[in-house]
Amino acid sequence: MVIQLREDMRQLIPDHLPRTRLPIFVRSKWWLFRILETISMVKEKAQGISQDSGTQWLFHGKTVNGKKTLLVFLSTIGEMNAIGIFLKKLLHETGYPNLVIMTDHLHYVEPFRKQYPDAHIAVLTGHSRQIRTLFDAFSPDFLILGEIPCRLSDAPCRLPFAAIYYAKKKNISVVMVNGWLYKQLPGCLIDTIEKKLFDRDYVQLIDQYSVQTDSVKEELITLGADKNHIHVSGNLKFDAVQGVKFDVENAKSPDWIIEIKTGERACIVAGCLTEKEEQEIVLDAFIALKKNIPDALLVIVPRHPEFKDRMTQLANLIKEKELNYIFKTDSDISMIKDSDVLVVNTVGELKDFYAISSICYVGVDHNVLEPIMYKKPVFVGSGWHDIYPSYPVYKLLIDSGVITEGKNSNDLCAMWLNILNSSGEMELYKSKTDEVLASHSGVCEKTIRLWSNGK
């Protein structure tokens, strides 16, 4: 066991990991920002857009008296999966402390609860007084940031500086795990002001970073991060895909999974399709495929199904292609057999459908490791961007030949047919995948070691 069990969770934090104090000038800037934030809230309320609308934001789990509390920020399912292997190991080796998860997305409460059924889950509104309420209610013993944000308003999430401020005010250590920089800009005026005031302070007040690449480390150092407390550990996602087995009983919709699996149709699962152009390429490739494999099934698992306009656009596109389709939430299981396309317009089911696919397609700039953990042949389109954390993994797996890139629908169809019609190609793919994944594992143990000895 790498981390020694202690009676007090606070004692778990190794001696090498300091609790950075709040400088006086940060406290002064904080009071200025609180005044500006209050003015912004008054204006929002006057315009009828106040975030304090009475919507439930705290979903209670279980509290074990006498145990300390671990507070974790996980913006989406992606970050939950990214650091999940580390977080579960940490919880196990520290005697299962109370867990509080902060997220900035209400619709991810359900999948978070599925993975961590005893956790309290707080949905952040973005206002600092909510963060203060959370810290006062749970008195966390330290704070983990899952992958993002390494800088304020840098990533597609909203974690207020208040989280760091109140952690430091209460002398709590803050740790970034699997860190990545997106290099995005603030989305509104108050976020722009917050970033201007506290960006460097945010970076400097995080007590320890484990990040994915040297380039992330170097940029954080230029912003004032202590080079002795920032470590390049690699990507935890490679460890998360090792030895994963799929159990239908644990699927969110086992009846749907069994229906497709027992149907024995060639099944192409396309996950994280966002842009219309990419959706059209996949649909055209599928239409061409059906000329050779008439009973093939395409399962589309789009990003953000909660946005109804996107789902309407996707439905209209499929109609234009004259394909029979159903949306999962509007249909009965028996309708699958008469459909060409199933649109899974629910949250938290992508991995289940990847697991029973014949081959997979992953949308540009998304996580190619999710289907690879089930040893599925993976195809992608062109146009990936190097600012996203998916890019280093994509580049490595493209260069090693584990995933295949198609430039257009004709390319994709030809590649799909090649592997669907050849058992030898399928076995070669699985062998190559095992070899590459094994060579990049061990990140979790390396990250855990940082907690115990800082090396």
ROMAR-267941 format. One line per 8 residues: number of its first residue (from 1); their letters; for each residue x negated, y negated, z negated of C-alpha. Coordinates in Angstrom, 3 decimals. Example, Ala and Ser with C-alpha at 12.3 -4.5 7.8 and 13.67 -1.06 7.14 Angstrom:
<rs>
1) AS) -12.300/4.500/-7.800 | -13.670/1.060/-7.140
</rs>
This chain:
<rs>
1) MVIQLRED) 0.000/0.000/0.000 | -1.516/-3.284/1.086 | 0.354/-5.623/-1.257 | 0.383/-4.711/-4.918 | 3.803/-4.731/-6.548 | 4.198/-7.421/-9.189 | 6.905/-8.014/-11.794 | 7.265/-11.616/-10.684
9) MRQLIPDH) 7.716/-12.388/-6.998 | 5.864/-15.664/-7.471 | 2.750/-13.688/-8.436 | 2.896/-11.902/-5.082 | 1.460/-14.950/-3.355 | -2.283/-14.269/-3.122 | -4.799/-16.607/-4.760 | -6.166/-17.616/-1.350
17) LPRTRLPI) -2.776/-19.052/-0.336 | -2.388/-22.558/-1.825 | 0.791/-24.417/-2.575 | 0.180/-27.738/-0.872 | 1.461/-30.682/-2.902 | 3.558/-33.488/-1.453 | 1.410/-36.581/-0.912 | 2.845/-39.845/-2.233
25) FVRSKWWL) 2.997/-41.365/1.263 | 5.161/-38.449/2.457 | 7.563/-39.047/-0.416 | 7.769/-42.726/0.539 | 8.495/-41.928/4.188 | 11.066/-39.397/3.063 | 13.149/-42.010/1.255 | 13.043/-44.211/4.347
33) FRILETIS) 14.198/-41.302/6.487 | 17.020/-40.433/4.067 | 18.355/-43.976/4.432 | 18.278/-43.658/8.231 | 19.852/-40.216/8.077 | 22.667/-41.510/5.857 | 23.355/-44.329/8.313 | 23.449/-41.761/11.127
41) MVKEKAQG) 25.913/-39.599/9.160 | 28.185/-42.613/8.535 | 28.202/-43.377/12.251 | 28.979/-39.741/13.076 | 31.888/-39.739/10.655 | 33.223/-42.985/12.111 | 33.088/-41.444/15.579 | 34.811/-38.276/14.401
49) ISQDSGTQ) 31.784/-36.055/15.018 | 30.614/-35.494/11.468 | 29.056/-32.083/10.941 | 30.641/-31.897/7.484 | 33.892/-30.576/8.914 | 34.698/-28.061/6.207 | 33.450/-25.106/8.258 | 32.008/-22.329/6.114
57) WLFHGKTV) 28.222/-22.513/6.174 | 27.163/-20.162/3.366 | 27.953/-16.446/3.655 | 27.192/-14.726/0.367 | 25.409/-11.401/0.044 | 24.232/-9.689/-3.114 | 22.133/-11.193/-5.876 | 20.070/-8.942/-8.140
65) NGKKTLLV) 19.537/-10.624/-11.488 | 15.954/-10.813/-12.611 | 14.599/-10.585/-9.064 | 13.103/-13.512/-7.210 | 14.257/-14.875/-3.874 | 12.661/-14.922/-0.448 | 13.957/-17.635/1.910 | 13.509/-17.031/5.667
73) FLSTIGEM) 14.312/-19.212/8.667 | 15.440/-17.175/11.691 | 16.980/-19.249/14.450 | 18.300/-16.432/16.681 | 18.336/-12.663/17.169 | 15.083/-13.095/19.102 | 13.220/-14.342/16.040 | 14.925/-11.730/13.845
81) NAIGIFLK) 13.642/-8.979/16.128 | 10.236/-10.626/16.535 | 9.327/-10.587/12.835 | 11.696/-7.832/11.716 | 9.043/-5.150/11.288 | 6.961/-7.502/9.121 | 9.896/-8.787/7.080 | 11.261/-5.326/6.302
89) KLLHETGY) 7.832/-4.078/5.289 | 7.333/-7.116/3.078 | 10.723/-6.668/1.414 | 9.982/-2.988/0.806 | 6.529/-3.565/-0.635 | 7.639/-6.388/-2.919 | 10.401/-4.437/-4.607 | 13.334/-5.734/-2.551
97) PNLVIMTD) 13.723/-9.316/-3.791 | 16.863/-11.282/-3.042 | 16.910/-12.486/0.555 | 18.386/-15.726/1.917 | 18.365/-16.255/5.684 | 18.693/-19.729/7.166 | 19.824/-20.046/10.791 | 21.013/-22.935/12.950
105) HLHYVEPF) 23.509/-20.734/14.855 | 26.844/-19.703/13.317 | 27.459/-16.969/15.913 | 24.359/-15.030/14.779 | 25.692/-14.460/11.247 | 27.204/-11.107/12.241 | 24.054/-9.547/13.789 | 21.938/-10.884/10.905
113) RKQYPDAH) 24.363/-9.313/8.434 | 24.124/-5.999/10.304 | 20.327/-5.914/9.900 | 20.268/-7.346/6.365 | 23.656/-6.483/4.793 | 22.725/-7.737/1.313 | 21.307/-11.078/2.441 | 22.869/-14.459/1.820
121) IAVLTGHS) 23.104/-16.320/5.149 | 23.145/-20.104/5.414 | 24.083/-21.845/8.667 | 22.255/-25.157/8.793 | 24.068/-28.330/9.813 | 20.829/-30.278/10.157 | 21.417/-32.644/7.229 | 18.865/-32.725/4.413
129) RQIRTLFD) 21.403/-32.766/1.579 | 22.559/-29.283/2.656 | 18.959/-28.036/2.424 | 18.651/-29.538/-1.057 | 21.865/-27.762/-2.103 | 20.465/-24.482/-0.776 | 17.178/-24.816/-2.664 | 18.964/-25.789/-5.875
137) AFSPDFLI) 21.390/-22.857/-5.585 | 18.857/-20.095/-4.920 | 15.510/-21.417/-6.244 | 13.494/-19.471/-3.646 | 10.016/-18.285/-4.514 | 8.695/-18.878/-1.089 | 9.662/-19.736/2.455 | 8.877/-17.822/5.658
145) LGEIPCRL) 9.359/-19.386/9.090 | 10.018/-16.792/11.795 | 8.035/-17.687/14.928 | 9.466/-21.215/15.327 | 9.216/-24.142/14.913 | 5.450/-24.579/14.536 | 6.053/-28.319/14.965 | 9.120/-30.437/14.299
153) SDAPCRLP) 11.673/-30.338/17.150 | 9.173/-28.357/19.219 | 11.402/-25.347/19.874 | 15.036/-24.685/20.886 | 16.165/-24.694/17.270 | 16.913/-27.193/14.510 | 14.979/-26.839/11.257 | 14.990/-30.143/9.366
161) FAAIYYAK) 11.827/-31.434/7.718 | 13.916/-31.256/4.537 | 13.181/-27.502/4.367 | 9.457/-28.173/4.033 | 9.970/-31.237/1.837 | 12.071/-29.460/-0.782 | 9.832/-26.384/-0.683 | 6.813/-28.546/-1.468
169) KKNISVVM) 8.756/-30.572/-4.050 | 9.474/-27.309/-5.865 | 5.872/-26.088/-5.431 | 6.865/-23.269/-3.057 | 4.459/-21.815/-0.485 | 5.477/-21.955/3.180 | 4.234/-19.374/5.690 | 4.648/-19.284/9.482
177) VNGWLYKQ) 4.751/-15.763/10.936 | 4.180/-14.920/14.642 | 3.972/-18.629/15.414 | 4.481/-20.052/18.897 | 4.625/-23.566/20.402 | 7.380/-24.367/22.913 | 6.342/-28.012/23.471 | 9.915/-29.253/23.741
185) LPGCLIDT) 11.067/-32.764/22.857 | 13.641/-33.865/20.250 | 17.251/-33.733/21.376 | 18.624/-36.858/19.671 | 17.573/-40.166/18.112 | 17.481/-39.003/14.473 | 15.339/-35.992/15.460 | 12.998/-38.318/17.381
193) IEKKLFDR) 12.599/-40.503/14.291 | 12.069/-37.453/12.082 | 9.358/-36.126/14.408 | 7.647/-39.517/14.593 | 7.554/-39.799/10.812 | 6.739/-36.225/9.788 | 5.312/-34.160/12.676 | 1.749/-34.096/11.321
201) DYVQLIDQ) 2.981/-33.744/7.742 | 5.091/-30.728/8.731 | 2.062/-28.991/10.250 | -0.228/-29.852/7.354 | 2.237/-28.789/4.630 | 2.622/-25.241/5.970 | 0.281/-23.233/3.761 | -0.557/-20.399/6.148
209) YSVQTDSV) -0.027/-19.659/9.819 | -0.302/-16.388/11.688 | 0.066/-17.244/15.381 | 0.129/-15.363/18.660 | -2.683/-16.961/20.668 | -5.865/-19.039/20.376 | -4.253/-21.924/22.277 | -1.502/-22.227/19.643
217) KEELITLG) -4.139/-22.213/16.904 | -6.230/-24.928/18.545 | -3.278/-27.273/19.044 | -2.180/-26.907/15.428 | -5.719/-27.628/14.233 | -5.746/-30.867/16.236 | -2.593/-31.858/14.336 | -4.264/-31.281/11.001
225) ADKNHIHV) -3.592/-27.641/10.136 | -6.337/-26.227/7.921 | -8.435/-23.994/10.200 | -9.098/-21.689/7.250 | -5.403/-20.986/6.859 | -4.455/-20.427/10.489 | -5.055/-16.994/12.004 | -4.528/-15.452/15.434
233) SGNLKFDA) -2.820/-12.137/14.697 | -1.325/-11.282/18.086 | 2.362/-10.694/18.802 | 4.426/-8.758/16.252 | 6.820/-7.727/19.014 | 4.353/-5.072/20.191 | 4.566/-3.366/16.792 | 8.352/-3.639/16.778
241) VQGVKFDV) 8.655/-1.428/19.880 | 6.473/1.427/18.619 | 8.280/4.727/18.041 | 11.793/3.284/18.301 | 14.562/5.856/18.706 | 18.133/5.077/19.682 | 21.025/6.427/17.649 | 24.437/6.031/19.278
249) ENAKSPDW) 26.142/6.079/15.876 | 24.304/2.894/14.933 | 25.365/1.081/18.095 | 27.718/-1.862/17.731 | 30.165/-0.286/20.228 | 29.406/3.448/20.240 | 32.507/4.370/22.257 | 31.429/2.160/25.147
257) IIEIKTGE) 27.868/3.494/25.011 | 29.054/7.128/25.016 | 31.441/6.482/27.913 | 28.636/5.123/30.101 | 26.099/7.714/29.007 | 28.358/10.695/29.654 | 29.512/9.251/32.973 | 26.065/10.065/34.409
265) RACIVAGC) 26.184/7.142/36.830 | 22.981/5.347/37.798 | 23.142/2.406/35.382 | 21.274/-0.856/35.899 | 21.366/-3.108/32.831 | 20.558/-6.771/33.504 | 19.943/-8.718/30.308 | 19.600/-12.427/29.576
273) LTEKEEQE) 20.773/-13.700/32.943 | 21.313/-17.445/32.645 | 20.926/-19.234/35.974 | 23.378/-18.731/38.837 | 20.564/-18.214/41.355 | 19.128/-15.291/39.388 | 22.573/-13.785/38.833 | 23.159/-13.907/42.577
281) IVLDAFIA) 19.856/-12.168/43.361 | 20.704/-9.331/40.952 | 24.230/-8.968/42.331 | 22.991/-8.889/45.950 | 20.356/-6.281/45.049 | 23.063/-4.189/43.405 | 25.345/-4.438/46.457 | 22.497/-3.183/48.643
289) LKKNIPDA) 21.786/-0.380/46.155 | 25.392/0.814/46.311 | 24.966/1.601/50.018 | 22.633/4.410/48.893 | 24.110/5.149/45.458 | 27.844/4.359/45.773 | 28.815/5.141/42.164 | 26.080/2.993/40.567
297) LLVIVPRH) 27.093/0.765/37.641 | 25.712/-2.700/36.905 | 25.919/-3.890/33.289 | 25.297/-7.627/32.870 | 24.553/-8.901/29.370 | 24.434/-12.686/29.785 | 22.867/-15.248/27.504 | 25.210/-17.240/25.269
305) PEFKDRMT) 28.583/-15.620/26.029 | 30.128/-18.079/23.582 | 29.936/-20.737/26.331 | 33.189/-20.108/28.182 | 32.268/-22.221/31.201 | 29.241/-20.016/31.857 | 31.373/-16.890/31.682 | 33.897/-18.401/34.099
313) QLANLIKE) 31.089/-19.234/36.522 | 29.763/-15.685/36.313 | 33.233/-14.199/36.881 | 33.750/-16.379/39.944 | 30.382/-15.326/41.352 | 31.174/-11.618/40.967 | 34.540/-12.179/42.635 | 32.797/-13.835/45.590
321) KELNYIFK) 30.681/-10.684/45.987 | 33.903/-8.602/46.150 | 32.853/-6.294/43.327 | 35.256/-4.731/40.833 | 34.368/-6.007/37.378 | 35.547/-6.134/33.781 | 34.609/-8.257/30.776 | 34.110/-6.137/27.675
329) TDSDISMI) 36.241/-8.276/25.353 | 39.189/-8.238/27.763 | 39.139/-4.587/28.758 | 39.686/-0.998/27.705 | 36.934/1.615/27.817 | 38.859/3.667/30.374 | 38.462/0.833/32.900 | 34.691/1.412/33.228
337) KDSDVLVV) 35.084/4.337/35.631 | 36.818/2.141/38.228 | 34.432/-0.797/37.863 | 31.246/-1.744/39.675 | 30.208/-4.314/37.079 | 30.654/-4.478/33.306 | 29.978/-7.876/31.722 | 29.111/-7.486/28.031
345) NTVGELKD) 30.258/-10.886/26.765 | 29.485/-10.198/23.108 | 26.496/-10.936/20.862 | 24.020/-8.405/19.489 | 24.548/-5.499/21.919 | 21.820/-5.953/24.513 | 19.433/-3.391/23.035 | 22.182/-0.770/22.807
353) FYAISSIC) 22.871/-1.039/26.537 | 19.171/-1.128/27.422 | 18.813/2.157/25.533 | 21.248/4.086/27.777 | 20.275/2.468/31.087 | 18.564/4.126/34.039 | 16.555/0.983/34.785 | 16.567/-2.567/33.441
361) YVGVDHNV) 16.280/-6.095/34.724 | 15.228/-8.869/32.309 | 16.090/-12.493/33.029 | 13.270/-14.974/33.599 | 11.522/-16.188/30.419 | 13.103/-13.566/28.151 | 11.889/-10.597/26.114 | 10.680/-7.742/28.335
369) LEPIMYKK) 9.709/-5.633/25.323 | 13.309/-4.891/24.302 | 13.942/-2.362/27.118 | 10.334/-1.173/27.123 | 10.706/0.174/23.597 | 13.090/2.739/25.058 | 10.588/3.569/27.830 | 12.853/2.139/30.515
377) PVFVGSGW) 11.480/0.901/33.867 | 11.663/-2.888/33.744 | 12.042/-5.310/36.632 | 11.943/-9.104/36.577 | 12.326/-12.017/38.939 | 9.761/-14.717/39.724 | 9.383/-18.178/38.203 | 8.289/-17.515/34.603
385) HDIYPSYP) 7.112/-20.505/32.529 | 4.028/-20.381/30.322 | 5.554/-22.545/27.554 | 7.750/-19.697/26.299 | 6.619/-16.973/23.851 | 7.817/-14.370/26.334 | 5.194/-15.461/28.864 | 1.986/-13.933/27.392
393) VYKLLIDS) 3.782/-10.574/27.051 | 5.203/-10.844/30.578 | 1.769/-11.711/32.025 | 0.012/-8.873/30.214 | 2.604/-6.299/31.291 | 2.698/-7.544/34.896 | -1.105/-7.356/35.133 | -1.127/-3.862/33.626
401) GVITEGKN) 1.601/-2.630/35.995 | 4.106/-1.808/33.258 | 6.774/-4.163/34.618 | 7.502/-4.993/38.261 | 8.413/-8.344/39.777 | 10.790/-8.767/42.696 | 10.772/-11.944/44.762 | 14.256/-11.491/46.205
409) SNDLCAMW) 17.231/-9.126/46.316 | 15.711/-6.945/49.059 | 12.553/-6.456/46.988 | 14.565/-5.532/43.926 | 16.783/-3.049/45.742 | 13.792/-1.274/47.306 | 12.031/-1.052/43.920 | 15.147/0.226/42.181
417) LNILNSSG) 15.701/2.920/44.807 | 12.061/4.016/44.638 | 12.184/4.767/40.934 | 15.781/6.083/40.815 | 14.989/8.614/43.544 | 11.688/9.851/42.080 | 11.328/11.665/38.766 | 7.556/11.540/39.245
425) EMELYKSK) 7.576/7.729/39.335 | 9.644/7.681/36.145 | 7.171/9.906/34.259 | 4.203/7.875/35.492 | 5.869/4.729/34.239 | 6.488/6.195/30.760 | 2.868/7.336/30.460 | 1.490/3.938/31.446
433) TDEVLASH) 3.882/2.187/29.053 | 2.774/4.312/26.082 | -0.886/3.578/26.836 | -0.466/-0.202/27.064 | 1.770/-0.540/24.008 | -0.590/1.520/21.856 | -3.525/-0.717/22.792 | -1.724/-3.840/21.482
441) SGVCEKTI) -0.231/-2.487/18.261 | -1.387/-3.107/14.685 | -0.295/-6.751/14.436 | 2.003/-6.114/11.463 | -0.757/-4.586/9.361 | -3.060/-7.455/10.318 | -0.426/-9.992/9.271 | 0.233/-8.203/5.988
449) RLWSNGK) -3.523/-8.194/5.252 | -3.531/-11.991/5.511 | -1.176/-12.056/2.558 | -3.407/-9.874/0.433 | -6.893/-11.194/1.172 | -6.704/-13.981/3.729 | -9.042/-12.260/6.185
</rs>
